[in-house]
Amino acid sequence: MTVLETFPFPRPTEDQREVIAAASRRLVERRDGWLNPPGLSAADLTKRTLTNLYNERPQWLLDVHRHLDEAVLAAYGWDVDLQNDALLARLLELNLSREPA
């Protein structure tokens, strides 16, 4: 796969890397807890899919994603209030400035 070879990943400091890792772990823990809560019947567990979770978009999910997004934006040195269009433009600019793979 060559899709990510030229993706402009940030170069986080060690502290930023740990914040990103902790936020990522928290997201996985929360999603896993939602997908497989103790005591649910097999029939109820079949309804616990990532698609259903992301369609529901509970506040805790939005919060953990926001925390992860903020950690990654900090690693890029960008403001956490950056709007999607500006974010995509910056990523494209970084990607275009990289050497071809």
Phi and psi in radians as a Rosetta constraint file:
Dihedral C 1 N 2 CA 2 C 2 CIRCULARHARMONIC -1.982 0.35
Dihedral N 2 CA 2 C 2 N 3 CIRCULARHARMONIC 0.027 0.35
Dihedral C 2 N 3 CA 3 C 3 CIRCULARHARMONIC -1.006 0.35
Dihedral N 3 CA 3 C 3 N 4 CIRCULARHARMONIC -0.727 0.35
Dihedral C 3 N 4 CA 4 C 4 CIRCULARHARMONIC -1.632 0.35
Dihedral N 4 CA 4 C 4 N 5 CIRCULARHARMONIC -0.015 0.35
Dihedral C 4 N 5 CA 5 C 5 CIRCULARHARMONIC -1.058 0.35
Dihedral N 5 CA 5 C 5 N 6 CIRCULARHARMONIC -0.614 0.35
Dihedral C 5 N 6 CA 6 C 6 CIRCULARHARMONIC -1.884 0.35
Dihedral N 6 CA 6 C 6 N 7 CIRCULARHARMONIC 0.122 0.35
Dihedral C 6 N 7 CA 7 C 7 CIRCULARHARMONIC -1.131 0.35
Dihedral N 7 CA 7 C 7 N 8 CIRCULARHARMONIC 2.315 0.35
Dihedral C 7 N 8 CA 8 C 8 CIRCULARHARMONIC -1.417 0.35
Dihedral N 8 CA 8 C 8 N 9 CIRCULARHARMONIC 1.266 0.35
Dihedral C 8 N 9 CA 9 C 9 CIRCULARHARMONIC -1.088 0.35
Dihedral N 9 CA 9 C 9 N 10 CIRCULARHARMONIC 2.601 0.35
Dihedral C 9 N 10 CA 10 C 10 CIRCULARHARMONIC -1.240 0.35
Dihedral N 10 CA 10 C 10 N 11 CIRCULARHARMONIC 2.900 0.35
Dihedral C 10 N 11 CA 11 C 11 CIRCULARHARMONIC -2.012 0.35
Dihedral N 11 CA 11 C 11 N 12 CIRCULARHARMONIC 1.415 0.35
Dihedral C 11 N 12 CA 12 C 12 CIRCULARHARMONIC -1.266 0.35
Dihedral N 12 CA 12 C 12 N 13 CIRCULARHARMONIC 2.682 0.35
Dihedral C 12 N 13 CA 13 C 13 CIRCULARHARMONIC -1.239 0.35
Dihedral N 13 CA 13 C 13 N 14 CIRCULARHARMONIC 2.980 0.35
Dihedral C 13 N 14 CA 14 C 14 CIRCULARHARMONIC -1.058 0.35
Dihedral N 14 CA 14 C 14 N 15 CIRCULARHARMONIC -0.733 0.35
Dihedral C 14 N 15 CA 15 C 15 CIRCULARHARMONIC -1.101 0.35
Dihedral N 15 CA 15 C 15 N 16 CIRCULARHARMONIC -0.765 0.35
Dihedral C 15 N 16 CA 16 C 16 CIRCULARHARMONIC -1.117 0.35
Dihedral N 16 CA 16 C 16 N 17 CIRCULARHARMONIC -0.676 0.35
Dihedral C 16 N 17 CA 17 C 17 CIRCULARHARMONIC -1.054 0.35
Dihedral N 17 CA 17 C 17 N 18 CIRCULARHARMONIC -0.725 0.35
Dihedral C 17 N 18 CA 18 C 18 CIRCULARHARMONIC -1.187 0.35
Dihedral N 18 CA 18 C 18 N 19 CIRCULARHARMONIC -0.664 0.35
Dihedral C 18 N 19 CA 19 C 19 CIRCULARHARMONIC -1.125 0.35
Dihedral N 19 CA 19 C 19 N 20 CIRCULARHARMONIC -0.744 0.35
Dihedral C 19 N 20 CA 20 C 20 CIRCULARHARMONIC -1.108 0.35
Dihedral N 20 CA 20 C 20 N 21 CIRCULARHARMONIC -0.773 0.35
Dihedral C 20 N 21 CA 21 C 21 CIRCULARHARMONIC -1.095 0.35
Dihedral N 21 CA 21 C 21 N 22 CIRCULARHARMONIC -0.748 0.35
Dihedral C 21 N 22 CA 22 C 22 CIRCULARHARMONIC -1.129 0.35
Dihedral N 22 CA 22 C 22 N 23 CIRCULARHARMONIC -0.726 0.35
Dihedral C 22 N 23 CA 23 C 23 CIRCULARHARMONIC -1.152 0.35
Dihedral N 23 CA 23 C 23 N 24 CIRCULARHARMONIC -0.664 0.35
Dihedral C 23 N 24 CA 24 C 24 CIRCULARHARMONIC -1.143 0.35
Dihedral N 24 CA 24 C 24 N 25 CIRCULARHARMONIC -0.780 0.35
Dihedral C 24 N 25 CA 25 C 25 CIRCULARHARMONIC -1.059 0.35
Dihedral N 25 CA 25 C 25 N 26 CIRCULARHARMONIC -0.718 0.35
Dihedral C 25 N 26 CA 26 C 26 CIRCULARHARMONIC -1.093 0.35
Dihedral N 26 CA 26 C 26 N 27 CIRCULARHARMONIC -0.731 0.35
Dihedral C 26 N 27 CA 27 C 27 CIRCULARHARMONIC -1.064 0.35
Dihedral N 27 CA 27 C 27 N 28 CIRCULARHARMONIC -0.825 0.35
Dihedral C 27 N 28 CA 28 C 28 CIRCULARHARMONIC -1.097 0.35
Dihedral N 28 CA 28 C 28 N 29 CIRCULARHARMONIC -0.772 0.35
Dihedral C 28 N 29 CA 29 C 29 CIRCULARHARMONIC -1.051 0.35
Dihedral N 29 CA 29 C 29 N 30 CIRCULARHARMONIC -0.812 0.35
Dihedral C 29 N 30 CA 30 C 30 CIRCULARHARMONIC -1.155 0.35
Dihedral N 30 CA 30 C 30 N 31 CIRCULARHARMONIC -0.745 0.35
Dihedral C 30 N 31 CA 31 C 31 CIRCULARHARMONIC -1.142 0.35
Dihedral N 31 CA 31 C 31 N 32 CIRCULARHARMONIC -0.775 0.35
Dihedral C 31 N 32 CA 32 C 32 CIRCULARHARMONIC -1.063 0.35
Dihedral N 32 CA 32 C 32 N 33 CIRCULARHARMONIC -0.693 0.35
Dihedral C 32 N 33 CA 33 C 33 CIRCULARHARMONIC -1.105 0.35
Dihedral N 33 CA 33 C 33 N 34 CIRCULARHARMONIC -0.626 0.35
Dihedral C 33 N 34 CA 34 C 34 CIRCULARHARMONIC -1.289 0.35
Dihedral N 34 CA 34 C 34 N 35 CIRCULARHARMONIC -0.705 0.35
Dihedral C 34 N 35 CA 35 C 35 CIRCULARHARMONIC -1.184 0.35
Dihedral N 35 CA 35 C 35 N 36 CIRCULARHARMONIC -0.627 0.35
Dihedral C 35 N 36 CA 36 C 36 CIRCULARHARMONIC -2.320 0.35
Dihedral N 36 CA 36 C 36 N 37 CIRCULARHARMONIC 1.047 0.35
Dihedral C 36 N 37 CA 37 C 37 CIRCULARHARMONIC -1.246 0.35
Dihedral N 37 CA 37 C 37 N 38 CIRCULARHARMONIC 2.560 0.35
Dihedral C 37 N 38 CA 38 C 38 CIRCULARHARMONIC -1.162 0.35
Dihedral N 38 CA 38 C 38 N 39 CIRCULARHARMONIC 2.522 0.35
Dihedral C 38 N 39 CA 39 C 39 CIRCULARHARMONIC 1.546 0.35
Dihedral N 39 CA 39 C 39 N 40 CIRCULARHARMONIC -0.027 0.35
Dihedral C 39 N 40 CA 40 C 40 CIRCULARHARMONIC -1.445 0.35
Dihedral N 40 CA 40 C 40 N 41 CIRCULARHARMONIC 2.526 0.35
Dihedral C 40 N 41 CA 41 C 41 CIRCULARHARMONIC -1.237 0.35
Dihedral N 41 CA 41 C 41 N 42 CIRCULARHARMONIC 2.835 0.35
Dihedral C 41 N 42 CA 42 C 42 CIRCULARHARMONIC -1.044 0.35
Dihedral N 42 CA 42 C 42 N 43 CIRCULARHARMONIC -0.667 0.35
Dihedral C 42 N 43 CA 43 C 43 CIRCULARHARMONIC -1.131 0.35
Dihedral N 43 CA 43 C 43 N 44 CIRCULARHARMONIC -0.723 0.35
Dihedral C 43 N 44 CA 44 C 44 CIRCULARHARMONIC -1.220 0.35
Dihedral N 44 CA 44 C 44 N 45 CIRCULARHARMONIC -0.600 0.35
Dihedral C 44 N 45 CA 45 C 45 CIRCULARHARMONIC -1.115 0.35
Dihedral N 45 CA 45 C 45 N 46 CIRCULARHARMONIC -0.551 0.35
Dihedral C 45 N 46 CA 46 C 46 CIRCULARHARMONIC -1.150 0.35
Dihedral N 46 CA 46 C 46 N 47 CIRCULARHARMONIC -0.348 0.35
Dihedral C 46 N 47 CA 47 C 47 CIRCULARHARMONIC -1.493 0.35
Dihedral N 47 CA 47 C 47 N 48 CIRCULARHARMONIC -0.187 0.35
Dihedral C 47 N 48 CA 48 C 48 CIRCULARHARMONIC -1.577 0.35
Dihedral N 48 CA 48 C 48 N 49 CIRCULARHARMONIC 1.475 0.35
Dihedral C 48 N 49 CA 49 C 49 CIRCULARHARMONIC -2.060 0.35
Dihedral N 49 CA 49 C 49 N 50 CIRCULARHARMONIC 2.785 0.35
Dihedral C 49 N 50 CA 50 C 50 CIRCULARHARMONIC -1.088 0.35
Dihedral N 50 CA 50 C 50 N 51 CIRCULARHARMONIC -0.630 0.35
Dihedral C 50 N 51 CA 51 C 51 CIRCULARHARMONIC -1.051 0.35
Dihedral N 51 CA 51 C 51 N 52 CIRCULARHARMONIC -0.842 0.35
Dihedral C 51 N 52 CA 52 C 52 CIRCULARHARMONIC -1.114 0.35
Dihedral N 52 CA 52 C 52 N 53 CIRCULARHARMONIC -0.698 0.35
Dihedral C 52 N 53 CA 53 C 53 CIRCULARHARMONIC -1.061 0.35
Dihedral N 53 CA 53 C 53 N 54 CIRCULARHARMONIC -0.863 0.35
Dihedral C 53 N 54 CA 54 C 54 CIRCULARHARMONIC -1.260 0.35
Dihedral N 54 CA 54 C 54 N 55 CIRCULARHARMONIC -0.429 0.35
Dihedral C 54 N 55 CA 55 C 55 CIRCULARHARMONIC -1.241 0.35
Dihedral N 55 CA 55 C 55 N 56 CIRCULARHARMONIC -0.628 0.35
Dihedral C 55 N 56 CA 56 C 56 CIRCULARHARMONIC -1.229 0.35
Dihedral N 56 CA 56 C 56 N 57 CIRCULARHARMONIC -0.700 0.35
Dihedral C 56 N 57 CA 57 C 57 CIRCULARHARMONIC 0.891 0.35
Dihedral N 57 CA 57 C 57 N 58 CIRCULARHARMONIC 1.017 0.35
Dihedral C 57 N 58 CA 58 C 58 CIRCULARHARMONIC -1.115 0.35
Dihedral N 58 CA 58 C 58 N 59 CIRCULARHARMONIC 2.738 0.35
Dihedral C 58 N 59 CA 59 C 59 CIRCULARHARMONIC -1.024 0.35
Dihedral N 59 CA 59 C 59 N 60 CIRCULARHARMONIC -0.674 0.35
Dihedral C 59 N 60 CA 60 C 60 CIRCULARHARMONIC -1.072 0.35
Dihedral N 60 CA 60 C 60 N 61 CIRCULARHARMONIC -0.616 0.35
Dihedral C 60 N 61 CA 61 C 61 CIRCULARHARMONIC -1.193 0.35
Dihedral N 61 CA 61 C 61 N 62 CIRCULARHARMONIC -0.770 0.35
Dihedral C 61 N 62 CA 62 C 62 CIRCULARHARMONIC -1.052 0.35
Dihedral N 62 CA 62 C 62 N 63 CIRCULARHARMONIC -0.703 0.35
Dihedral C 62 N 63 CA 63 C 63 CIRCULARHARMONIC -1.138 0.35
Dihedral N 63 CA 63 C 63 N 64 CIRCULARHARMONIC -0.790 0.35
Dihedral C 63 N 64 CA 64 C 64 CIRCULARHARMONIC -1.218 0.35
Dihedral N 64 CA 64 C 64 N 65 CIRCULARHARMONIC -0.606 0.35
Dihedral C 64 N 65 CA 65 C 65 CIRCULARHARMONIC -1.181 0.35
Dihedral N 65 CA 65 C 65 N 66 CIRCULARHARMONIC -0.704 0.35
Dihedral C 65 N 66 CA 66 C 66 CIRCULARHARMONIC -1.060 0.35
Dihedral N 66 CA 66 C 66 N 67 CIRCULARHARMONIC -0.750 0.35
Dihedral C 66 N 67 CA 67 C 67 CIRCULARHARMONIC -1.087 0.35
Dihedral N 67 CA 67 C 67 N 68 CIRCULARHARMONIC -0.763 0.35
Dihedral C 67 N 68 CA 68 C 68 CIRCULARHARMONIC -1.136 0.35
Dihedral N 68 CA 68 C 68 N 69 CIRCULARHARMONIC -0.779 0.35
Dihedral C 68 N 69 CA 69 C 69 CIRCULARHARMONIC -1.014 0.35
Dihedral N 69 CA 69 C 69 N 70 CIRCULARHARMONIC -0.775 0.35
Dihedral C 69 N 70 CA 70 C 70 CIRCULARHARMONIC -1.097 0.35
Dihedral N 70 CA 70 C 70 N 71 CIRCULARHARMONIC -0.668 0.35
Dihedral C 70 N 71 CA 71 C 71 CIRCULARHARMONIC -1.140 0.35
Dihedral N 71 CA 71 C 71 N 72 CIRCULARHARMONIC -0.718 0.35
Dihedral C 71 N 72 CA 72 C 72 CIRCULARHARMONIC -1.230 0.35
Dihedral N 72 CA 72 C 72 N 73 CIRCULARHARMONIC -0.733 0.35
Dihedral C 72 N 73 CA 73 C 73 CIRCULARHARMONIC -1.036 0.35
Dihedral N 73 CA 73 C 73 N 74 CIRCULARHARMONIC -0.690 0.35
Dihedral C 73 N 74 CA 74 C 74 CIRCULARHARMONIC -1.091 0.35
Dihedral N 74 CA 74 C 74 N 75 CIRCULARHARMONIC -0.654 0.35
Dihedral C 74 N 75 CA 75 C 75 CIRCULARHARMONIC -1.152 0.35
Dihedral N 75 CA 75 C 75 N 76 CIRCULARHARMONIC -0.539 0.35
Dihedral C 75 N 76 CA 76 C 76 CIRCULARHARMONIC -1.373 0.35
Dihedral N 76 CA 76 C 76 N 77 CIRCULARHARMONIC -0.268 0.35
Dihedral C 76 N 77 CA 77 C 77 CIRCULARHARMONIC 1.422 0.35
Dihedral N 77 CA 77 C 77 N 78 CIRCULARHARMONIC 0.405 0.35
Dihedral C 77 N 78 CA 78 C 78 CIRCULARHARMONIC -1.839 0.35
Dihedral N 78 CA 78 C 78 N 79 CIRCULARHARMONIC 2.726 0.35
Dihedral C 78 N 79 CA 79 C 79 CIRCULARHARMONIC -1.209 0.35
Dihedral N 79 CA 79 C 79 N 80 CIRCULARHARMONIC 2.481 0.35
Dihedral C 79 N 80 CA 80 C 80 CIRCULARHARMONIC -1.237 0.35
Dihedral N 80 CA 80 C 80 N 81 CIRCULARHARMONIC -0.268 0.35
Dihedral C 80 N 81 CA 81 C 81 CIRCULARHARMONIC -1.625 0.35
Dihedral N 81 CA 81 C 81 N 82 CIRCULARHARMONIC 0.196 0.35
Dihedral C 81 N 82 CA 82 C 82 CIRCULARHARMONIC -1.054 0.35
Dihedral N 82 CA 82 C 82 N 83 CIRCULARHARMONIC 2.225 0.35
Dihedral C 82 N 83 CA 83 C 83 CIRCULARHARMONIC -1.340 0.35
Dihedral N 83 CA 83 C 83 N 84 CIRCULARHARMONIC 2.758 0.35
Dihedral C 83 N 84 CA 84 C 84 CIRCULARHARMONIC -0.965 0.35
Dihedral N 84 CA 84 C 84 N 85 CIRCULARHARMONIC -0.792 0.35
Dihedral C 84 N 85 CA 85 C 85 CIRCULARHARMONIC -1.068 0.35
Dihedral N 85 CA 85 C 85 N 86 CIRCULARHARMONIC -0.747 0.35
Dihedral C 85 N 86 CA 86 C 86 CIRCULARHARMONIC -1.183 0.35
Dihedral N 86 CA 86 C 86 N 87 CIRCULARHARMONIC -0.685 0.35
Dihedral C 86 N 87 CA 87 C 87 CIRCULARHARMONIC -1.076 0.35
Dihedral N 87 CA 87 C 87 N 88 CIRCULARHARMONIC -0.846 0.35
Dihedral C 87 N 88 CA 88 C 88 CIRCULARHARMONIC -1.100 0.35
Dihedral N 88 CA 88 C 88 N 89 CIRCULARHARMONIC -0.675 0.35
Dihedral C 88 N 89 CA 89 C 89 CIRCULARHARMONIC -1.107 0.35
Dihedral N 89 CA 89 C 89 N 90 CIRCULARHARMONIC -0.720 0.35
Dihedral C 89 N 90 CA 90 C 90 CIRCULARHARMONIC -1.164 0.35
Dihedral N 90 CA 90 C 90 N 91 CIRCULARHARMONIC -0.725 0.35
Dihedral C 90 N 91 CA 91 C 91 CIRCULARHARMONIC -1.116 0.35
Dihedral N 91 CA 91 C 91 N 92 CIRCULARHARMONIC -0.716 0.35
Dihedral C 91 N 92 CA 92 C 92 CIRCULARHARMONIC -1.104 0.35
Dihedral N 92 CA 92 C 92 N 93 CIRCULARHARMONIC -0.775 0.35
Dihedral C 92 N 93 CA 93 C 93 CIRCULARHARMONIC -1.036 0.35
Dihedral N 93 CA 93 C 93 N 94 CIRCULARHARMONIC -0.784 0.35
Dihedral C 93 N 94 CA 94 C 94 CIRCULARHARMONIC -1.101 0.35
Dihedral N 94 CA 94 C 94 N 95 CIRCULARHARMONIC -0.745 0.35
Dihedral C 94 N 95 CA 95 C 95 CIRCULARHARMONIC -1.119 0.35
Dihedral N 95 CA 95 C 95 N 96 CIRCULARHARMONIC -0.752 0.35
Dihedral C 95 N 96 CA 96 C 96 CIRCULARHARMONIC -1.194 0.35
Dihedral N 96 CA 96 C 96 N 97 CIRCULARHARMONIC -0.437 0.35
Dihedral C 96 N 97 CA 97 C 97 CIRCULARHARMONIC -1.420 0.35
Dihedral N 97 CA 97 C 97 N 98 CIRCULARHARMONIC -0.182 0.35
Dihedral C 97 N 98 CA 98 C 98 CIRCULARHARMONIC -1.394 0.35
Dihedral N 98 CA 98 C 98 N 99 CIRCULARHARMONIC 2.712 0.35
Dihedral C 98 N 99 CA 99 C 99 CIRCULARHARMONIC -1.182 0.35
Dihedral N 99 CA 99 C 99 N 100 CIRCULARHARMONIC 2.524 0.35
Dihedral C 99 N 100 CA 100 C 100 CIRCULARHARMONIC -1.084 0.35
Dihedral N 100 CA 100 C 100 N 101 CIRCULARHARMONIC 2.571 0.35
